Amino acid sequence: MSRVPCRGCGREYDAALFTFGRTLHCTCGTRVGIESPGLTSEAAAEPRFLADAMLGRLARWLRLLGFDTAYDPAISDSELARRAFEEGRVVLTRDRALPEEWRLPRVVVIEAETLREQLRELAGVFPMRGRRLFSRCSHCNVELQDVAAARVAAEVPPRVLARQAAFRRCPACDRVYWEGSHVARIRRALDQVW
């Protein structure tokens, strides 16, 4: 059985207590845990995110930017930690205590409250430009697939079908996407962020 010593008093704890980066306070007051490995250079170059319950809007926008961004509004901290470890994801949170309570490979505490400032804050940590915009479903995070206009004709308004030539579909939830006026608004908003 593997043991983890407290750096403060030397008391030893069963390593099983520290699954997925969990930490605990020793009776001497020292925080005890196992150091987690950092992100590989590949993971840092192409980050995959896991947003906590407080960052749903940011998660949706990251998906629009083409980032693989998992989000579950009901996720617990223990499940968040497990998924981050198992899936090699960068945790995005507004919970300042999370990095202390869980030693995860990478946690970014988002300080900003507005979406634009949150995106700007993340752009200071990860390369955000040059992404394949609108390549993921904003609802379920799956990569979109090109689909012929004839295959979605019954699902989109006739005026859209008359004006648009390119359509995409989410293979998971069947939502249909096209470059409408909302795309120009999103691009303008992103120009203000960068």
LUMMIRO-419969 format. One record per residue: residue number from 1; x, z, y of N, C-alpha, C in turn; residue in three letters. Coordinates in nm, 3 decimals, always signed. Example, Ala and Ser with C-alpha at 12.3 -4.5 7.8 and 13.67 -1.06 7.14 Angstrom:
// LUMMIRO-419969
ATOM 1 +1.319 +0.780 -0.569 +1.230 +0.780 -0.450 +1.320 +0.780 -0.330 ALA
ATOM 2 +1.285 +0.708 -0.225 +1.367 +0.714 -0.106 +1.290 +0.787 +0.003 SER
This chain:
// LUMMIRO-419969
ATOM 1 +0.085 +0.000 -0.118 +0.000 +0.000 +0.000 +0.090 +0.000 +0.124 MET
ATOM 2 +0.064 -0.091 +0.214 +0.144 -0.105 +0.335 +0.098 -0.003 +0.440 SER
ATOM 3 +0.194 +0.051 +0.512 +0.167 +0.153 +0.612 +0.212 +0.104 +0.750 ARG
ATOM 4 +0.143 +0.146 +0.855 +0.178 +0.111 +0.994 +0.205 +0.241 +1.068 VAL
ATOM 5 +0.328 +0.257 +1.121 +0.361 +0.381 +1.192 +0.318 +0.378 +1.338 PRO
ATOM 6 +0.284 +0.494 +1.390 +0.257 +0.511 +1.532 +0.391 +0.521 +1.603 CYS
ATOM 7 +0.409 +0.445 +1.711 +0.535 +0.451 +1.787 +0.549 +0.582 +1.864 ARG
ATOM 8 +0.438 +0.651 +1.885 +0.442 +0.775 +1.961 +0.484 +0.896 +1.879 GLY
ATOM 9 +0.421 +0.913 +1.762 +0.447 +1.036 +1.685 +0.496 +1.010 +1.542 CYS
ATOM 10 +0.492 +0.885 +1.498 +0.540 +0.853 +1.364 +0.434 +0.862 +1.255 GLY
ATOM 11 +0.316 +0.911 +1.286 +0.208 +0.919 +1.186 +0.183 +0.779 +1.131 ARG
ATOM 12 +0.155 +0.770 +1.001 +0.135 +0.640 +0.937 -0.012 +0.618 +0.904 GLU
ATOM 13 -0.053 +0.492 +0.919 -0.191 +0.451 +0.891 -0.189 +0.338 +0.789 TYR
ATOM 14 -0.296 +0.329 +0.712 -0.313 +0.222 +0.614 -0.326 +0.090 +0.690 ASP
ATOM 15 -0.249 -0.011 +0.651 -0.249 -0.141 +0.718 -0.387 -0.208 +0.714 ALA
ATOM 16 -0.469 -0.173 +0.616 -0.602 -0.233 +0.605 -0.691 -0.200 +0.726 ALA
ATOM 17 -0.656 -0.096 +0.799 -0.734 -0.058 +0.918 -0.718 -0.159 +1.032 LEU
ATOM 18 -0.617 -0.244 +1.024 -0.581 -0.330 +1.137 -0.612 -0.478 +1.111 PHE
ATOM 19 -0.713 -0.503 +1.028 -0.752 -0.640 +0.996 -0.785 -0.719 +1.122 THR
ATOM 20 -0.738 -0.842 +1.127 -0.765 -0.935 +1.237 -0.723 -0.880 +1.373 PHE
ATOM 21 -0.617 -0.798 +1.376 -0.564 -0.751 +1.502 -0.627 -0.627 +1.560 GLY
ATOM 22 -0.716 -0.561 +1.486 -0.780 -0.438 +1.536 -0.673 -0.334 +1.567 ARG
ATOM 23 -0.693 -0.255 +1.668 -0.604 -0.144 +1.702 -0.686 -0.015 +1.704 THR
ATOM 24 -0.617 +0.098 +1.708 -0.685 +0.226 +1.720 -0.597 +0.323 +1.797 LEU
ATOM 25 -0.658 +0.428 +1.849 -0.584 +0.532 +1.919 -0.542 +0.638 +1.818 HIS
ATOM 26 -0.412 +0.668 +1.815 -0.360 +0.775 +1.731 -0.402 +0.908 +1.793 CYS
ATOM 27 -0.395 +1.013 +1.718 -0.429 +1.144 +1.771 -0.335 +1.186 +1.884 THR
ATOM 28 -0.215 +1.125 +1.889 -0.122 +1.155 +1.998 -0.154 +1.077 +2.125 CYS
ATOM 29 -0.252 +0.985 +2.116 -0.293 +0.908 +2.233 -0.232 +0.768 +2.241 GLY
ATOM 30 -0.141 +0.734 +2.151 -0.077 +0.602 +2.150 -0.167 +0.500 +2.081 THR
ATOM 31 -0.172 +0.379 +2.135 -0.248 +0.271 +2.071 -0.162 +0.216 +1.957 ARG
ATOM 32 -0.219 +0.208 +1.836 -0.147 +0.164 +1.717 -0.209 +0.034 +1.668 VAL
ATOM 33 -0.125 -0.059 +1.627 -0.172 -0.186 +1.572 -0.056 -0.266 +1.518 GLY
ATOM 34 -0.089 -0.380 +1.461 +0.012 -0.471 +1.409 +0.025 -0.586 +1.507 ILE
ATOM 35 +0.148 -0.618 +1.544 +0.168 -0.731 +1.636 +0.124 -0.860 +1.567 GLU
ATOM 36 +0.049 -0.941 +1.639 +0.004 -1.067 +1.582 +0.101 -1.178 +1.619 SER
ATOM 37 +0.109 -1.281 +1.535 +0.196 -1.393 +1.568 +0.141 -1.469 +1.689 PRO
ATOM 38 +0.229 -1.528 +1.768 +0.185 -1.607 +1.884 +0.134 -1.742 +1.840 GLY
ATOM 39 +0.085 -1.818 +1.935 +0.038 -1.953 +1.905 +0.155 -2.044 +1.877 LEU
ATOM 40 +0.136 -2.139 +1.787 +0.239 -2.239 +1.764 +0.241 -2.333 +1.884 THR
ATOM 41 +0.349 -2.408 +1.898 +0.357 -2.501 +2.012 +0.247 -2.606 +2.003 SER
ATOM 42 +0.208 -2.643 +1.880 +0.099 -2.740 +1.863 -0.032 -2.682 +1.915 GLU
ATOM 43 -0.059 -2.555 +1.885 -0.182 -2.491 +1.932 -0.182 -2.477 +2.083 ALA
ATOM 44 -0.066 -2.452 +2.142 -0.058 -2.439 +2.287 -0.080 -2.573 +2.355 ALA
ATOM 45 -0.034 -2.683 +2.291 -0.049 -2.816 +2.349 -0.194 -2.864 +2.343 ALA
ATOM 46 -0.264 -2.832 +2.236 -0.403 -2.874 +2.218 -0.486 -2.751 +2.184 GLU
ATOM 47 -0.513 -2.669 +2.284 -0.582 -2.543 +2.255 -0.725 -2.564 +2.207 PRO
ATOM 48 -0.763 -2.479 +2.116 -0.901 -2.470 +2.069 -0.950 -2.333 +2.116 ARG
ATOM 49 -1.061 -2.331 +2.187 -1.108 -2.208 +2.249 -1.220 -2.142 +2.170 PHE
ATOM 50 -1.233 -2.011 +2.192 -1.345 -1.932 +2.142 -1.388 -1.844 +2.258 LEU
ATOM 51 -1.502 -1.877 +2.317 -1.551 -1.804 +2.435 -1.642 -1.690 +2.391 ALA
ATOM 52 -1.626 -1.575 +2.455 -1.712 -1.462 +2.420 -1.848 -1.476 +2.488 ASP
ATOM 53 -1.936 -1.381 +2.462 -2.075 -1.389 +2.507 -2.091 -1.401 +2.658 ALA
ATOM 54 -1.990 -1.358 +2.735 -2.000 -1.360 +2.881 -1.963 -1.495 +2.943 MET
ATOM 55 -1.919 -1.590 +2.860 -1.867 -1.715 +2.914 -1.935 -1.840 +2.858 LEU
ATOM 56 -2.066 -1.834 +2.839 -2.140 -1.947 +2.784 -2.135 -2.072 +2.870 GLY
ATOM 57 -2.149 -2.056 +2.999 -2.146 -2.173 +3.089 -2.007 -2.237 +3.089 ARG
ATOM 58 -1.902 -2.156 +3.091 -1.767 -2.209 +3.084 -1.745 -2.283 +2.953 LEU
ATOM 59 -1.795 -2.228 +2.842 -1.782 -2.294 +2.711 -1.845 -2.433 +2.714 ALA
ATOM 60 -1.963 -2.443 +2.773 -2.032 -2.573 +2.780 -1.950 -2.675 +2.860 ARG
ATOM 61 -1.893 -2.631 +2.972 -1.813 -2.721 +3.054 -1.683 -2.759 +2.984 TRP
ATOM 62 -1.623 -2.668 +2.912 -1.502 -2.702 +2.837 -1.533 -2.809 +2.732 LEU
ATOM 63 -1.649 -2.800 +2.670 -1.689 -2.903 +2.576 -1.705 -3.038 +2.647 ARG
ATOM 64 -1.765 -3.037 +2.767 -1.779 -3.161 +2.844 -1.642 -3.220 +2.878 LEU
ATOM 65 -1.542 -3.133 +2.893 -1.406 -3.179 +2.921 -1.335 -3.229 +2.796 LEU
ATOM 66 -1.396 -3.212 +2.679 -1.337 -3.259 +2.555 -1.265 -3.154 +2.474 GLY
ATOM 67 -1.271 -3.028 +2.516 -1.205 -2.920 +2.442 -1.294 -2.870 +2.329 PHE
ATOM 68 -1.235 -2.847 +2.214 -1.303 -2.784 +2.102 -1.324 -2.638 +2.141 ASP
ATOM 69 -1.448 -2.602 +2.174 -1.479 -2.469 +2.226 -1.595 -2.407 +2.149 THR
ATOM 70 -1.564 -2.309 +2.067 -1.666 -2.238 +1.991 -1.729 -2.133 +2.082 ALA
ATOM 71 -1.859 -2.112 +2.063 -1.930 -2.013 +2.143 -2.051 -1.963 +2.066 TYR
ATOM 72 -2.069 -1.833 +2.064 -2.185 -1.771 +2.002 -2.223 -1.654 +2.092 ASP
ATOM 73 -2.339 -1.658 +2.157 -2.375 -1.551 +2.251 -2.394 -1.414 +2.185 PRO
ATOM 74 -2.410 -1.411 +2.053 -2.433 -1.284 +1.985 -2.311 -1.235 +1.907 ALA
ATOM 75 -2.195 -1.294 +1.932 -2.076 -1.261 +1.853 -2.024 -1.121 +1.887 ILE
ATOM 76 -1.989 -1.046 +1.784 -1.930 -0.913 +1.803 -1.780 -0.927 +1.822 SER
ATOM 77 -1.716 -0.825 +1.874 -1.571 -0.830 +1.894 -1.497 -0.848 +1.762 ASP
ATOM 78 -1.543 -0.784 +1.655 -1.475 -0.798 +1.526 -1.488 -0.940 +1.472 SER
ATOM 79 -1.605 -1.002 +1.488 -1.624 -1.141 +1.445 -1.544 -1.235 +1.533 GLU
ATOM 80 -1.538 -1.209 +1.661 -1.458 -1.288 +1.754 -1.311 -1.286 +1.710 LEU
ATOM 81 -1.261 -1.168 +1.678 -1.121 -1.155 +1.634 -1.098 -1.228 +1.503 ALA
ATOM 82 -1.189 -1.212 +1.408 -1.174 -1.279 +1.279 -1.169 -1.430 +1.296 ARG
ATOM 83 -1.263 -1.485 +1.375 -1.265 -1.631 +1.396 -1.141 -1.679 +1.469 ARG
ATOM 84 -1.096 -1.603 +1.568 -0.975 -1.643 +1.642 -0.856 -1.654 +1.547 ALA
ATOM 85 -0.840 -1.555 +1.459 -0.730 -1.559 +1.361 -0.746 -1.672 +1.263 PHE
ATOM 86 -0.862 -1.681 +1.201 -0.883 -1.780 +1.095 -0.882 -1.923 +1.145 GLU
ATOM 87 -0.930 -1.946 +1.267 -0.942 -2.081 +1.319 -0.831 -2.118 +1.418 GLU
ATOM 88 -0.742 -2.024 +1.447 -0.632 -2.052 +1.541 -0.681 -2.082 +1.681 GLY
ATOM 89 -0.778 -2.004 +1.729 -0.837 -2.029 +1.860 -0.786 -1.932 +1.966 ARG
ATOM 90 -0.785 -1.979 +2.089 -0.755 -1.897 +2.206 -0.884 -1.831 +2.248 VAL
ATOM 91 -0.884 -1.699 +2.257 -1.005 -1.626 +2.298 -1.014 -1.625 +2.450 VAL
ATOM 92 -1.131 -1.662 +2.500 -1.161 -1.654 +2.642 -1.263 -1.542 +2.661 LEU
ATOM 93 -1.232 -1.449 +2.749 -1.319 -1.333 +2.767 -1.314 -1.283 +2.910 THR
ATOM 94 -1.416 -1.207 +2.948 -1.413 -1.135 +3.076 -1.393 -0.986 +3.050 ARG
ATOM 95 -1.384 -0.948 +2.923 -1.369 -0.809 +2.881 -1.221 -0.769 +2.887 ASP
ATOM 96 -1.185 -0.693 +2.989 -1.044 -0.654 +3.008 -0.992 -0.564 +2.896 ARG
ATOM 97 -1.080 -0.494 +2.827 -1.038 -0.403 +2.720 -1.008 -0.477 +2.590 ALA
ATOM 98 -1.059 -0.598 +2.574 -1.043 -0.671 +2.449 -0.897 -0.688 +2.405 LEU
ATOM 99 -0.806 -0.730 +2.494 -0.666 -0.748 +2.450 -0.598 -0.617 +2.409 PRO
ATOM 100 -0.649 -0.505 +2.457 -0.592 -0.377 +2.416 -0.648 -0.334 +2.281 GLU
ATOM 101 -0.777 -0.358 +2.261 -0.842 -0.316 +2.138 -0.810 -0.406 +2.019 GLU
ATOM 102 -0.778 -0.532 +2.048 -0.749 -0.629 +1.943 -0.621 -0.704 +1.980 TRP
ATOM 103 -0.524 -0.705 +1.893 -0.400 -0.780 +1.917 -0.415 -0.917 +1.855 ARG
ATOM 104 -0.457 -1.009 +1.936 -0.484 -1.145 +1.893 -0.369 -1.237 +1.935 LEU
ATOM 105 -0.353 -1.351 +1.865 -0.244 -1.442 +1.902 -0.248 -1.484 +2.048 PRO
ATOM 106 -0.370 -1.506 +2.102 -0.379 -1.546 +2.242 -0.515 -1.510 +2.298 ARG
ATOM 107 -0.516 -1.432 +2.404 -0.638 -1.395 +2.474 -0.618 -1.425 +2.621 VAL
ATOM 108 -0.713 -1.492 +2.682 -0.709 -1.516 +2.826 -0.827 -1.441 +2.887 VAL
ATOM 109 -0.797 -1.343 +2.969 -0.902 -1.269 +3.038 -0.934 -1.345 +3.166 VAL
ATOM 110 -1.057 -1.392 +3.176 -1.101 -1.469 +3.292 -1.149 -1.371 +3.399 ILE
ATOM 111 -1.082 -1.373 +3.511 -1.116 -1.281 +3.621 -1.227 -1.337 +3.711 GLU
ATOM 112 -1.227 -1.468 +3.730 -1.320 -1.532 +3.824 -1.465 -1.520 +3.776 ALA
ATOM 113 -1.556 -1.519 +3.873 -1.698 -1.508 +3.840 -1.770 -1.642 +3.846 GLU
ATOM 114 -1.728 -1.733 +3.934 -1.796 -1.862 +3.945 -1.732 -1.962 +3.849 THR
ATOM 115 -1.811 -2.058 +3.806 -1.763 -2.158 +3.712 -1.643 -2.234 +3.766 LEU
ATOM 116 -1.651 -2.277 +3.890 -1.538 -2.353 +3.948 -1.409 -2.272 +3.947 ARG
ATOM 117 -1.420 -2.146 +3.984 -1.301 -2.061 +3.985 -1.252 -2.032 +3.844 GLU
ATOM 118 -1.342 -2.021 +3.750 -1.303 -2.001 +3.610 -1.226 -2.122 +3.558 GLN
ATOM 119 -1.276 -2.242 +3.589 -1.206 -2.365 +3.548 -1.069 -2.374 +3.615 LEU
ATOM 120 -1.065 -2.340 +3.743 -0.939 -2.343 +3.817 -0.839 -2.243 +3.756 ARG
ATOM 121 -0.889 -2.125 +3.719 -0.806 -2.022 +3.657 -0.748 -2.072 +3.524 GLU
ATOM 122 -0.832 -2.135 +3.443 -0.785 -2.189 +3.314 -0.686 -2.302 +3.334 LEU
ATOM 123 -0.706 -2.383 +3.436 -0.614 -2.494 +3.464 -0.475 -2.444 +3.499 ALA
ATOM 124 -0.464 -2.318 +3.544 -0.334 -2.259 +3.570 -0.262 -2.218 +3.443 GLY
ATOM 125 -0.334 -2.215 +3.330 -0.277 -2.172 +3.202 -0.262 -2.289 +3.106 VAL
ATOM 126 -0.358 -2.381 +3.105 -0.360 -2.493 +3.012 -0.375 -2.624 +3.089 PHE
ATOM 127 -0.317 -2.733 +3.037 -0.339 -2.863 +3.101 -0.485 -2.905 +3.081 PRO
ATOM 128 -0.553 -2.930 +3.191 -0.695 -2.963 +3.184 -0.723 -3.109 +3.218 MET
ATOM 129 -0.634 -3.172 +3.291 -0.656 -3.312 +3.331 -0.622 -3.406 +3.215 ARG
ATOM 130 -0.671 -3.527 +3.225 -0.639 -3.630 +3.126 -0.714 -3.612 +2.995 GLY
ATOM 131 -0.817 -3.533 +2.997 -0.896 -3.510 +2.876 -0.994 -3.625 +2.853 ARG
ATOM 132 -1.043 -3.637 +2.734 -1.147 -3.736 +2.702 -1.282 -3.675 +2.738 ARG
ATOM 133 -1.320 -3.691 +2.864 -1.446 -3.635 +2.911 -1.564 -3.685 +2.828 LEU
ATOM 134 -1.661 -3.597 +2.808 -1.786 -3.630 +2.742 -1.765 -3.684 +2.600 PHE
ATOM 135 -1.667 -3.627 +2.530 -1.640 -3.668 +2.392 -1.697 -3.569 +2.290 SER
ATOM 136 -1.748 -3.453 +2.339 -1.806 -3.351 +2.249 -1.948 -3.320 +2.292 ARG
ATOM 137 -2.027 -3.277 +2.197 -2.163 -3.234 +2.227 -2.155 -3.104 +2.305 CYS
ATOM 138 -2.222 -3.097 +2.418 -2.218 -2.976 +2.500 -2.298 -2.864 +2.435 SER
ATOM 139 -2.383 -2.897 +2.341 -2.467 -2.797 +2.275 -2.399 -2.737 +2.150 HIS
ATOM 140 -2.345 -2.824 +2.064 -2.294 -2.771 +1.936 -2.145 -2.798 +1.913 CYS
ATOM 141 -2.075 -2.858 +2.007 -1.929 -2.870 +2.003 -1.876 -2.976 +1.907 ASN
ATOM 142 -1.960 -3.057 +1.847 -1.916 -3.160 +1.753 -1.876 -3.285 +1.831 VAL
ATOM 143 -1.777 -3.358 +1.779 -1.735 -3.482 +1.846 -1.848 -3.585 +1.838 GLU
ATOM 144 -1.872 -3.650 +1.952 -1.978 -3.750 +1.960 -1.933 -3.881 +1.897 LEU
ATOM 145 -2.031 -3.958 +1.848 -2.005 -4.088 +1.788 -2.077 -4.196 +1.867 GLN
ATOM 146 -2.010 -4.310 +1.884 -2.074 -4.423 +1.950 -2.191 -4.469 +1.864 ASP
ATOM 147 -2.298 -4.511 +1.933 -2.416 -4.560 +1.862 -2.472 -4.679 +1.939 VAL
ATOM 148 -2.523 -4.778 +1.868 -2.579 -4.897 +1.930 -2.708 -4.863 +2.005 ALA
ATOM 149 -2.729 -4.931 +2.116 -2.849 -4.908 +2.197 -2.976 -4.927 +2.115 ALA
ATOM 150 -2.977 -5.023 +2.026 -3.095 -5.050 +1.945 -3.131 -4.930 +1.856 ALA
ATOM 151 -3.032 -4.853 +1.816 -3.057 -4.739 +1.727 -3.116 -4.619 +1.801 ARG
ATOM 152 -3.101 -4.616 +1.936 -3.155 -4.503 +2.012 -3.268 -4.545 +2.106 VAL
ATOM 153 -3.311 -4.669 +2.095 -3.413 -4.724 +2.186 -3.539 -4.640 +2.193 ALA
ATOM 154 -3.581 -4.584 +2.083 -3.704 -4.505 +2.081 -3.682 -4.363 +2.133 ALA
ATOM 155 -3.556 -4.325 +2.155 -3.525 -4.187 +2.194 -3.488 -4.169 +2.341 GLU
ATOM 156 -3.467 -4.279 +2.411 -3.428 -4.269 +2.552 -3.533 -4.337 +2.639 VAL
ATOM 157 -3.544 -4.294 +2.765 -3.641 -4.358 +2.855 -3.611 -4.507 +2.871 PRO
ATOM 158 -3.714 -4.591 +2.885 -3.694 -4.737 +2.898 -3.600 -4.774 +3.013 PRO
ATOM 159 -3.609 -4.701 +3.128 -3.523 -4.733 +3.242 -3.375 -4.708 +3.207 ARG
ATOM 160 -3.348 -4.607 +3.125 -3.211 -4.579 +3.081 -3.163 -4.689 +2.989 VAL
ATOM 161 -3.247 -4.729 +2.896 -3.213 -4.835 +2.802 -3.182 -4.966 +2.876 LEU
ATOM 162 -3.255 -4.992 +2.987 -3.232 -5.114 +3.065 -3.102 -5.109 +3.144 ALA
ATOM 163 -3.056 -4.989 +3.183 -2.937 -4.977 +3.269 -2.809 -4.944 +3.194 ARG
ATOM 164 -2.820 -4.886 +3.076 -2.701 -4.839 +3.004 -2.672 -4.928 +2.883 GLN
ATOM 165 -2.544 -4.950 +2.859 -2.504 -5.028 +2.743 -2.439 -4.940 +2.636 ALA
ATOM 166 -2.382 -4.827 +2.679 -2.310 -4.741 +2.586 -2.383 -4.609 +2.565 ALA
ATOM 167 -2.398 -4.573 +2.439 -2.463 -4.448 +2.403 -2.378 -4.377 +2.299 PHE
ATOM 168 -2.393 -4.245 +2.297 -2.326 -4.163 +2.197 -2.427 -4.066 +2.139 ARG
ATOM 169 -2.404 -4.030 +2.013 -2.494 -3.937 +1.946 -2.411 -3.826 +1.882 ARG
ATOM 170 -2.467 -3.707 +1.885 -2.406 -3.594 +1.814 -2.451 -3.602 +1.668 CYS
ATOM 171 -2.358 -3.610 +1.575 -2.398 -3.618 +1.434 -2.457 -3.488 +1.379 PRO
ATOM 172 -2.440 -3.378 +1.452 -2.492 -3.250 +1.404 -2.635 -3.223 +1.453 ALA
ATOM 173 -2.659 -3.243 +1.583 -2.791 -3.208 +1.637 -2.873 -3.329 +1.681 CYS
ATOM 174 -2.818 -3.449 +1.669 -2.884 -3.576 +1.702 -2.912 -3.598 +1.850 ASP
ATOM 175 -2.855 -3.515 +1.939 -2.873 -3.541 +2.083 -2.806 -3.675 +2.117 ARG
ATOM 176 -2.868 -3.746 +2.210 -2.815 -3.874 +2.255 -2.759 -3.856 +2.395 VAL
ATOM 177 -2.641 -3.912 +2.419 -2.573 -3.901 +2.549 -2.547 -4.040 +2.605 TYR
ATOM 178 -2.549 -4.049 +2.739 -2.514 -4.171 +2.810 -2.464 -4.131 +2.947 TRP
ATOM 179 -2.398 -4.225 +3.014 -2.341 -4.195 +3.146 -2.444 -4.218 +3.255 GLU
ATOM 180 -2.522 -4.115 +3.280 -2.622 -4.119 +3.386 -2.564 -4.063 +3.515 GLY
ATOM 181 -2.652 -4.036 +3.610 -2.607 -3.986 +3.741 -2.543 -3.848 +3.730 SER
ATOM 182 -2.578 -3.771 +3.626 -2.519 -3.639 +3.608 -2.367 -3.647 +3.584 HIS
ATOM 183 -2.323 -3.756 +3.523 -2.180 -3.773 +3.495 -2.102 -3.784 +3.626 VAL
ATOM 184 -2.154 -3.858 +3.722 -2.089 -3.871 +3.853 -2.084 -3.735 +3.923 ALA
ATOM 185 -2.192 -3.658 +3.913 -2.193 -3.524 +3.974 -2.089 -3.433 +3.908 ARG
ATOM 186 -2.078 -3.441 +3.777 -1.980 -3.358 +3.706 -1.839 -3.398 +3.746 ILE
ATOM 187 -1.813 -3.528 +3.756 -1.679 -3.575 +3.797 -1.645 -3.528 +3.939 ARG
ATOM 188 -1.743 -3.533 +4.029 -1.721 -3.485 +4.166 -1.691 -3.335 +4.165 ARG
ATOM 189 -1.764 -3.259 +4.085 -1.739 -3.115 +4.077 -1.600 -3.087 +4.023 ALA
ATOM 190 -1.555 -3.164 +3.924 -1.421 -3.145 +3.869 -1.314 -3.183 +3.969 LEU
ATOM 191 -1.339 -3.285 +4.051 -1.242 -3.322 +4.155 -1.222 -3.207 +4.253 ASP
ATOM 192 -1.325 -3.128 +4.277 -1.312 -3.012 +4.366 -1.236 -2.898 +4.299 GLN
ATOM 193 -1.240 -2.893 +4.166 -1.168 -2.788 +4.091 -1.020 -2.817 +4.089 VAL
ATOM 194 -0.983 -2.940 +4.057 -0.840 -2.973 +4.044 -0.785 -3.001 +4.181 TRP
